[in-house]
Amino acid sequence: MPHILLINPNSSEATTAMMVAIASAELPSGYRITGVSAGQGPGMIVNAAELDAAASEVERNWREAGRQSAGAIISAFGDPGIERLRALDARPIAGLCEASMLEAAQGGRRFGVATVTPELAGVIGEKAVQAGVGHLYTGIRLTAGDPRVLAGDPQALEDALAQAVRECVEIDGAEAVVIGGGPLGQAAIALARRFTVPVIAPIPAAVRHVLKALQRQQAA
């Protein structure tokens, strides 16, 4: 049975469990997924310095826990360590940011990102360019206040992100909106049901991305 390792670059075990539950719901029969958390660092990454520091923890987790895995998901928006893992071997590695942006941009759709971390806005814009979809990126819309405090209140988080989604669509002209953050996974699932425009939940998008890569490998 092919195994996928979900690597949470944040140190929160509760967040890892939530992410694994969301990812497991996307898996077809015959696949399984388990999760590992960063051994150090913040419970929620909110700035570029924390994102950069997480890359070494991602690589450590892959080396230690990924030996028998067919592929991995880096479950933080910003995809820390993705280049390191891809340089180690040819097994498929999906990042939340890259996978969800590619899905949002399918068919040439213009897309935006709704999220809670203003200090990662520049990194997110750079990721769109790196993924080859920068020309379709309409920009980022942010919630107000401390992202860690907001993430601790599920209903307030969902409502604040809903307003950011509306701004992406109504002000920026986005035809799809990515919810930018692994710890925002449950809110992303809920928001996808609230809008007529596609709202891309990043964890399911990453699962679909890595499954397609694994199926291509099996067919080759």
C-alpha positions as CSV (number, residue, x, y, z in Angstrom):
1,M,0.0,0.0,0.0
2,P,1.7,3.3,-1.1
3,H,2.4,5.6,1.9
4,I,2.4,9.4,1.7
5,L,4.2,11.4,4.4
6,L,2.6,14.7,5.4
7,I,5.3,16.9,6.9
8,N,4.0,19.8,9.0
9,P,6.8,22.4,9.2
10,N,4.9,23.9,12.2
11,S,5.5,22.3,15.6
12,S,1.8,21.9,16.6
13,E,0.8,18.2,16.9
14,A,-2.9,19.2,16.9
15,T,-2.5,21.0,13.6
16,T,-0.7,17.9,12.1
17,A,-3.6,15.7,13.2
18,M,-6.1,18.1,11.6
19,M,-4.1,18.2,8.3
20,V,-3.8,14.4,8.2
21,A,-7.5,14.0,8.7
22,I,-8.2,16.4,5.8
23,A,-5.6,14.7,3.6
24,S,-6.9,11.2,4.4
25,A,-10.4,12.1,3.2
26,E,-9.0,12.8,-0.3
27,L,-7.1,9.5,-0.6
28,P,-8.5,6.7,-2.8
29,S,-8.5,3.1,-1.6
30,G,-5.1,1.6,-1.5
31,Y,-3.2,4.6,-0.2
32,R,-2.4,5.8,3.4
33,I,-1.0,8.9,4.9
34,T,0.7,9.7,8.2
35,G,2.0,13.0,9.5
36,V,5.1,14.3,11.3
37,S,5.6,17.7,12.9
38,A,8.6,20.0,13.2
39,G,10.6,19.2,16.3
40,Q,11.2,22.8,17.0
41,G,10.0,26.2,15.9
42,P,6.6,28.0,16.2
43,G,3.2,26.3,16.3
44,M,2.3,28.4,13.3
45,I,4.7,30.0,10.8
46,V,3.8,33.7,10.3
47,N,6.9,35.3,8.7
48,A,9.7,34.7,6.2
49,A,12.4,34.1,8.9
50,E,10.3,31.3,10.4
51,L,9.6,29.9,7.0
52,D,13.3,29.8,6.1
53,A,14.2,28.2,9.4
54,A,11.6,25.4,8.8
55,A,13.3,24.1,5.8
56,S,15.9,22.2,7.8
57,E,13.2,20.6,9.9
58,V,11.4,19.5,6.8
59,E,14.5,17.8,5.4
60,R,15.2,16.1,8.8
61,N,11.6,14.8,8.9
62,W,11.9,13.4,5.3
63,R,15.2,11.8,6.0
64,E,14.0,10.2,9.3
65,A,10.4,9.4,8.6
66,G,10.2,9.2,4.8
67,R,12.3,6.1,4.0
68,Q,9.4,3.9,3.1
69,S,7.2,6.7,1.7
70,A,6.2,6.9,-2.0
71,G,6.0,10.7,-1.7
72,A,5.5,13.6,0.6
73,I,3.4,16.7,1.2
74,I,5.0,19.8,2.7
75,S,2.0,21.1,4.6
76,A,2.8,24.8,5.1
77,F,2.0,27.6,2.7
78,G,5.3,28.7,1.4
79,D,6.6,25.2,0.8
80,P,9.7,25.4,3.0
81,G,12.4,22.9,2.0
82,I,10.7,21.7,-1.2
83,E,13.8,22.2,-3.3
84,R,15.9,20.3,-0.7
85,L,13.6,17.3,-0.8
86,R,13.3,17.3,-4.6
87,A,17.1,17.3,-4.8
88,L,17.4,14.2,-2.6
89,D,15.6,11.8,-4.9
90,A,12.9,11.5,-7.5
91,R,9.9,10.7,-5.3
92,P,7.0,13.1,-5.7
93,I,7.0,16.1,-3.3
94,A,4.0,18.4,-3.2
95,G,3.8,21.8,-1.5
96,L,0.6,23.4,-0.4
97,C,1.4,26.7,-2.1
98,E,2.6,25.4,-5.4
99,A,-0.1,22.7,-5.7
100,S,-3.0,25.0,-4.9
101,M,-1.8,27.8,-7.1
102,L,-1.4,25.4,-10.1
103,E,-4.9,24.1,-9.5
104,A,-6.4,27.5,-9.1
105,A,-4.8,28.6,-12.4
106,Q,-6.1,25.7,-14.4
107,G,-7.7,26.7,-17.7
108,G,-6.0,30.1,-17.5
109,R,-8.1,31.3,-14.5
110,R,-7.0,34.4,-12.7
111,F,-6.6,33.7,-9.0
112,G,-5.9,35.4,-5.7
113,V,-4.9,34.2,-2.2
114,A,-6.8,34.9,1.0
115,T,-4.8,34.4,4.1
116,V,-3.9,35.6,7.6
117,T,-0.1,36.3,7.4
118,P,0.8,39.8,6.1
119,E,4.5,39.1,6.7
120,L,4.4,36.3,4.1
121,A,2.7,38.4,1.3
122,G,6.0,38.9,-0.6
123,V,7.0,35.2,-0.3
124,I,3.5,34.2,-1.6
125,G,3.8,36.5,-4.6
126,E,7.2,35.0,-5.4
127,K,5.8,31.5,-5.2
128,A,3.3,32.3,-7.9
129,V,6.1,33.4,-10.2
130,Q,8.2,30.3,-9.4
131,A,5.2,28.1,-10.2
132,G,4.9,29.7,-13.6
133,V,1.5,31.3,-12.9
134,G,2.6,34.8,-11.8
135,H,0.8,36.3,-14.8
136,L,-2.5,35.0,-13.5
137,Y,-2.0,36.0,-9.9
138,T,-4.3,38.9,-8.9
139,G,-2.7,39.4,-5.5
140,I,-3.3,38.7,-1.8
141,R,-6.1,39.8,0.6
142,L,-5.5,39.6,4.3
143,T,-7.4,39.3,7.5
144,A,-6.9,41.8,10.3
145,G,-5.2,41.2,13.6
146,D,-2.8,38.7,15.0
147,P,-2.9,35.5,12.8
148,R,-2.2,33.2,15.7
149,V,-5.0,34.6,17.8
150,L,-7.4,34.5,14.8
151,A,-6.4,30.9,14.0
152,G,-7.5,29.9,17.6
153,D,-11.1,31.0,16.9
154,P,-12.5,28.8,14.1
155,Q,-15.7,30.8,13.4
156,A,-13.9,34.2,13.5
157,L,-11.2,32.7,11.2
158,E,-13.7,31.5,8.7
159,D,-15.7,34.7,8.7
160,A,-12.5,36.8,8.3
161,L,-11.3,34.7,5.5
162,A,-14.7,34.9,3.8
163,Q,-14.3,38.6,3.6
164,A,-10.8,38.3,2.2
165,V,-12.2,35.9,-0.5
166,R,-14.9,38.4,-1.4
167,E,-12.3,41.1,-1.8
168,C,-10.2,38.8,-4.1
169,V,-13.2,38.3,-6.3
170,E,-15.0,41.7,-6.2
171,I,-12.0,44.0,-6.0
172,D,-9.2,42.1,-7.7
173,G,-11.2,40.2,-10.3
174,A,-10.0,36.7,-9.2
175,E,-11.8,33.8,-10.8
176,A,-10.6,31.4,-8.1
177,V,-9.2,31.9,-4.7
178,V,-6.6,29.9,-2.7
179,I,-6.9,29.8,1.1
180,G,-3.2,30.3,2.0
181,G,-2.2,28.2,4.9
182,G,-2.0,24.7,6.2
183,P,-3.4,25.6,9.7
184,L,-6.3,27.2,7.8
185,G,-7.3,23.8,6.4
186,Q,-10.6,23.4,8.1
187,A,-11.7,26.9,7.3
188,A,-10.7,26.3,3.7
189,I,-13.0,23.3,3.5
190,A,-15.9,25.2,4.9
191,L,-15.3,28.2,2.6
192,A,-15.3,26.1,-0.5
193,R,-19.0,25.4,0.2
194,R,-19.8,29.1,0.7
195,F,-18.9,30.6,-2.6
196,T,-19.8,30.0,-6.2
197,V,-16.3,30.8,-7.4
198,P,-13.8,28.0,-6.9
199,V,-12.2,28.3,-3.4
200,I,-9.1,26.1,-3.4
201,A,-8.4,24.3,-0.1
202,P,-4.6,23.7,-0.1
203,I,-4.3,20.4,1.6
204,P,-6.7,18.5,-0.7
205,A,-5.0,20.3,-3.7
206,A,-1.6,19.0,-2.5
207,V,-3.0,15.4,-2.1
208,R,-4.3,15.5,-5.7
209,H,-1.0,16.9,-6.9
210,V,1.1,14.1,-5.3
211,L,-1.4,11.4,-6.4
212,K,-1.2,12.5,-10.0
213,A,2.6,12.4,-9.8
214,L,2.6,8.9,-8.3
215,Q,0.2,7.7,-11.0
216,R,2.4,9.1,-13.7
217,Q,5.4,7.2,-12.2
218,Q,3.5,4.0,-12.0
219,A,2.4,4.3,-15.7
220,A,5.9,5.1,-16.9
